[in-house]
Structure formats: structure tokens, C-alpha cells
Amino acid sequence: MAKTISLFLLDDKANGRLKCSINGRSGIIFRIPRKDLSKSKDRSELKYDGIYFLLGEEDGREKIYVGQASSRKSGNGILGRLSEHDRNGDKNFWTEAIVFTTTDNSFGSTEISWLENKFCNMAIKAARCVVTSGNEPPPGNVSEEKESELEEQVEFVLLILGAIGYKIFEPQKISPPPVVESAEEIFYLSRFVKRLGRKVNAQMKRTPTGYKVLAGSEISPLDNNNLSANVKKARHFAKIDNSRLLADVEFSKLSPAAEFVLGVSTDGNANWKTKDGVPLKDFL
């Protein structure tokens, strides 16, 4: 069915604040550059309950934070929450916010918890941005009727974001790592990452001083708190674009090499395998 999307330039310029809606729908979306946050104090909709996405770039990587705001808890709603993020330095990467709320403030705590969980997981699986939201937010308990309604709200958000050029929730087509033409023995890692909903594939070779994860390998955008400081540092400074490693990274041991790829504590001897599927613990 054809739809008309209304895009209203609040500041009369293309790169300023933007209000997006569809006739007959209560959902409403705002794009607010961080520098223009103070201009939005007169927007009553931004005092409502809703979901927001903080977007920006840091260390050469696109990042996203998915959050929720409740007027019933703070009294300030979404704008108050965004103002907190603006003052605090813990998420200083963001340069603009996307806000999703309703014209009638019809979202309750259960709805925004479900939506926060949904969008957080969608951002993780899309792997277009580093998701900085920390622990996965709980989805709350909703009936199947309410879930169906909320899925329609998700479709509304995706439609609007697609129309204004944001692909943050669109899954990427990740091709397998290129075949390495080398006389050296190449080892492989292929493991399903549940939160991503797909496999991660990587390649590695031995060197005189250790083990080198090869450029072209896929690197999971997720990690957990159990990683060693060295592995976290390597993941932070590695040249990665759209989950693809752009330059080789060397490790002295097998397990850190596997943890660098997967983002979780794991046994490298069991995960790295020959082209015939033999684990390195047996091959070596």
C-alpha cells in the first residue's frame, strides 16, 4: 500500500532537526543533531516516553547506543535523557540522535522496554555499527496481541529511517573471507554467534613468533567483560570495517587469537582448525 511520509525541516535546513511522520499513524520520529539539542525544549513530544538512538563515530568506527526514556520516572522524558547524555562524557561519540515516540504519549514502560530490546538486537545483528548499549536490555512481558502491534511500530521506524537514508538496522551481506593463496598452512575458525544470529569466519597462519589473524577475516562486533585487557586493546585498535579485518593482527598464543575474532573467552586449540576440519590441538 502506498504511503506518504511527511518530512518537516524544523530549522529550514537539510542538515538540521527533522520531524518525520505518516498520516494516520501516531508514531513520530525526530532527527536531532547534538549541537541543536537546546533548540528542542519547546517540543512537547520530546517530553514523552520513547526510544532513542545515539549515533556517531569514534576511532574510525560508526557507533550506536540504543536507549529508552520514561517521563513517568524522570518527569523529563526523552529530551531530559538526551540532555543527560550531552552532559556526561561516557558516551561522547554521538553527534546526532534519532528519537521515536508517539503524538499521544501512548507508550508505557512495557512497550518501550520491548522496543529497546528489539532495536538493540537488530543493531547487533546488522553489525553496521558498534553497539555500545552494554548488557542486553530485558524485553519485558507483552501479550502476543501487543507484540503484533509493536512489530508494526518497528516496521514504521524502519520505513522512516530507510526514507531518510539510515541503514543502521539493515543486515549486511557478509561474504566469506577470501581464499588465501599461500604455500603456508592456513587455519580456519567458523563458529555460530548466537546474539549475531550467524556464523563468524576467520583465517589464521602460524609465524615464527606466534599466530597471525589474517586480513579479510570476519570479526564479531560483540564482546563481553571476560576478555583479557590485551585482547580488548587489540579489538579496539585493529583496523576493522563492516566487521571485516583490514590488516593482519598477530598474537603469541592461539586462544587470544580466537577471542579477538569471537569477542568471548574460548579455547583456541579447539576453535582453530585445518582446512579438513581437524582442530589444532590434534593437528599439532
C-alpha positions in Angstrom: 0.0 0.0 0.0 1.4 3.4 -1.0 2.3 5.8 1.9 3.1 9.5 2.1 5.9 10.3 4.5 5.9 13.8 5.9 9.4 15.3 6.4 9.4 18.7 8.1 12.6 20.7 8.4 12.3 22.3 11.8 15.3 24.6 11.2 14.7 25.2 7.5 17.9 23.4 6.5 18.6 19.8 5.3 21.2 19.0 8.0 19.2 20.5 10.9 16.4 19.0 13.0 13.9 16.8 11.2 10.4 15.7 12.1 9.1 12.6 10.3 5.5 11.2 10.3 3.0 9.3 8.3 -0.6 10.5 8.0 -2.9 8.4 10.2 -0.1 7.0 12.4 0.6 8.1 16.0 4.3 7.3 15.6 6.7 10.2 15.1 10.4 10.4 14.6 12.8 13.2 15.2 16.4 13.6 14.0 18.3 16.0 16.3 21.9 17.0 15.8 23.6 17.1 19.2 24.6 20.8 18.7 20.9 21.6 18.2 19.6 19.8 21.3 19.0 23.1 23.2 16.6 24.3 20.4 14.2 21.4 21.1 13.0 22.5 24.6 9.7 23.7 23.1 8.8 20.3 21.6 6.1 18.7 23.8 6.6 15.3 22.1 10.2 15.1 23.4 8.8 15.1 27.0 7.0 11.9 26.3 8.1 8.2 26.7 10.1 6.8 23.8 13.1 5.2 22.3 16.3 6.9 21.1 19.4 6.1 19.2 22.7 8.0 19.7 24.8 7.9 16.5 28.3 8.9 15.8 31.9 7.8 15.0 34.8 7.1 17.3 38.3 5.6 16.5 37.2 5.3 12.8 34.1 3.2 13.7 30.4 4.0 13.5 28.8 3.6 16.9 25.2 3.4 18.2 23.6 3.5 21.6 20.0 2.3 21.9 18.2 3.7 24.9 14.7 4.3 26.4 13.3 7.3 28.3 10.3 7.4 30.5 8.5 10.6 31.5 6.8 8.7 34.3 10.1 8.0 36.0 12.1 11.2 35.5 9.4 13.7 34.6 11.6 14.9 31.7 11.0 12.2 29.1 13.3 11.8 26.1 14.7 15.3 26.0 15.8 15.1 29.6 17.6 11.8 28.9 19.3 13.2 25.8 20.4 16.2 27.9 22.0 13.8 30.4 23.9 12.1 27.7 25.0 15.5 26.4 26.4 16.5 29.8 28.1 13.1 30.6 31.3 12.1 28.9 30.8 8.3 29.0 29.1 8.3 25.5 30.8 11.3 24.0 31.0 9.8 20.5 27.5 10.8 19.4 26.8 13.7 17.1 23.1 13.2 16.5 20.1 11.4 18.0 17.1 9.7 16.4 14.0 9.8 18.6 11.0 7.6 18.3 7.8 8.4 20.3 4.1 9.0 19.7 2.0 12.1 19.3 -0.3 10.9 22.1 2.3 9.6 24.6 0.8 6.2 24.4 3.9 4.2 25.1 4.2 2.7 28.6 7.2 1.1 30.3 6.4 -2.3 29.0 6.2 -1.1 25.4 9.5 0.9 25.5 11.3 -2.0 27.2 10.2 -4.3 24.4 11.2 -1.8 21.7 14.6 -1.1 23.3 15.4 -4.9 23.4 14.2 -5.3 19.8 16.2 -2.4 18.3 19.3 -3.3 20.3 19.3 -6.8 19.0 18.6 -5.6 15.4 21.6 -3.3 15.6 23.8 -6.1 16.8 22.7 -8.5 14.1 23.0 -5.8 11.4 26.6 -5.2 12.5 26.8 -1.9 10.8 27.7 0.0 14.0 29.5 -0.9 17.2 26.6 -1.3 19.7 27.6 0.5 22.9 24.5 -0.3 24.9 26.2 -2.7 27.2 24.1 -5.6 28.6 21.1 -6.6 26.5 18.0 -4.8 27.9 15.2 -7.1 29.1 12.2 -7.4 26.7 9.6 -7.3 29.3 6.4 -9.4 29.1 3.9 -8.5 26.4 0.9 -10.4 25.1 1.0 -11.7 21.5 -1.6 -9.1 20.5 0.6 -6.3 21.9 3.7 -7.8 20.3 2.0 -7.7 16.9 1.2 -4.0 17.5 4.8 -3.3 18.4 6.1 -5.1 15.4 4.1 -2.7 13.3 5.8 0.2 15.1 9.2 -1.4 14.3 8.2 -1.5 10.6 7.2 2.1 10.8 10.6 3.1 12.2 12.5 1.1 9.6 10.4 2.6 6.8 11.1 6.2 8.0 14.8 5.5 8.6 15.2 4.0 5.1 13.5 7.0 3.6 15.9 9.4 5.2 19.0 7.3 4.4 19.8 5.4 7.6 20.7 1.7 7.3 21.7 1.1 10.9 19.2 -1.8 11.2 19.6 -3.4 7.8 21.6 -6.6 7.9 24.8 -6.7 5.9 25.6 -9.4 3.4 28.8 -10.7 4.8 30.7 -12.7 2.3 33.2 -15.5 3.4 36.8 -14.4 3.8 38.7 -14.5 0.5 40.7 -17.7 -0.2 44.3 -17.2 0.8 46.7 -18.3 -1.9 49.8 -19.3 0.1 52.2 -22.2 0.4 51.9 -21.8 4.2 49.4 -23.8 6.2 46.2 -21.7 6.8 43.9 -22.5 9.7 40.3 -21.6 9.9 37.7 -20.6 12.5 34.0 -20.9 11.8 31.6 -20.5 14.8 27.9 -19.6 15.2 27.5 -16.5 17.4 24.0 -16.7 18.9 23.5 -13.0 19.5 24.5 -12.2 16.0 22.3 -14.9 14.6 25.0 -16.1 12.1 28.5 -17.6 11.8 31.7 -15.7 12.1 34.5 -16.9 9.8 38.2 -16.1 10.1 41.6 -17.3 8.9 45.0 -17.5 10.6 48.5 -18.7 10.0 51.5 -19.5 12.2 54.5 -17.2 12.3 57.9 -17.7 13.9 56.7 -15.6 16.9 53.0 -16.7 17.2 49.7 -16.7 15.3 48.5 -14.1 12.8 44.8 -13.5 12.2 44.6 -12.6 8.5 43.1 -9.6 6.8 39.7 -10.4 5.4 38.7 -12.3 8.5 35.3 -11.5 9.9 35.4 -10.0 13.5 32.4 -10.2 15.7 31.2 -6.7 16.7 30.2 -8.1 20.1 32.4 -8.7 23.1 32.0 -9.4 26.8 33.7 -8.5 30.1 35.6 -11.7 30.3 38.2 -10.8 27.7 41.7 -10.0 28.8 42.9 -6.4 28.6 45.3 -7.3 25.8 42.5 -8.8 23.6 40.2 -5.8 24.3 43.1 -3.5 23.3 43.7 -5.4 20.1 40.0 -5.3 19.2 39.9 -1.6 19.9 42.8 -0.6 17.8 42.5 -3.2 14.9 41.6 -1.8 11.5 38.1 -3.2 11.0 35.4 -2.0 8.6 31.9 -3.5 8.5 33.1 -6.4 10.7 35.9 -7.2 8.2 39.6 -7.1 9.4 41.6 -4.9 7.1 45.1 -5.7 8.3 46.7 -8.8 9.9 46.9 -8.9 13.7 49.4 -11.2 15.5 49.1 -12.9 18.8 51.6 -15.0 20.8 49.0 -17.7 21.7 46.1 -19.4 19.9 43.3 -18.6 22.4 43.8 -14.8 22.3 43.7 -15.0 18.5 40.3 -16.8 18.7 39.0 -14.5 21.4 40.0 -11.5 19.2 37.7 -12.9 16.4 34.8 -14.1 18.5 34.7 -11.5 21.3 34.3 -14.1 24.0 36.6 -16.3 26.1 37.3 -19.5 24.2 39.8 -22.3 23.6 41.9 -21.5 20.5 43.2 -25.1 20.2 39.6 -26.3 19.7 38.3 -23.5 17.5 41.1 -23.1 15.0 41.1 -26.0 12.5 42.8 -27.2 9.4 41.1 -27.0 6.0 40.0 -30.6 6.6 38.3 -29.7 9.9 41.0 -31.1 12.3 41.3 -29.0 15.5 44.8 -27.6 16.1 45.1 -29.5 19.4 45.0 -32.7 17.3 46.9 -31.4 14.3 49.9 -30.1 16.3 
